[in-house]
């Protein structure tokens, strides 16, 4: 059976990542500074328009809130990996992924490749994390400890399907991708979580999902609606 060579894929992607992230004199992973607008110009930038769309999806039912004017302060408070989306479906997919990543413990948000690799330097083989990509056309990057040391590979999103850069294998969610690559035949092993030790309630949530499955959580007796909502906020075993 032919399977993806994660190490080869990652090595190819890391070289391209490093080349792309070091083309400009700005720090690796940082977005290039947007050109200053003249005081007379009232036209919103593409980044501001993207953030408006993101806020609309994040605040469903609060149309009056999301359409308020943006300022430089609140522009910088939104995720750094925003770029023009291809469709509303892609917005919703990324929104759902982002919300679940917030509960995962191994999502580190905006972080350069160098920072991620420094964190993973002394981690066990197969330890991994997810971070925001420094590339303007990519949302997330997988960084992990390989046999050759810390390695990063971009997570592509095309036609609502996720894949690792250089791989032809696609998945309908980022978590399905991680589930596959944390399988016994692949390289990923343990997520590198921000909090050590992990919170007990997060561990219990994962045990419930692994034991009963996400599809049956809502039917389990003696679980309050609040607990069910918490468990289903991250319905994965990773």
Secondary structure by P-SEA (a helix, b strand, c coil): ccccaaaaaaaaaaaaaaaaaacccccccccccccccccccccccaaaaaaaaaaaaacccccccccccccaaaaaaccccccccccaaaaaaaaaaaaaaaacccccccccaaaaaaaaccccccccbbbbbccccccbbbbbbccccbbbbbbcccccbbbccccccccccaaaaaaaaacccccccccccccccccaaaaaaaaaaaacccccccccccccaaaaaaaacccccc
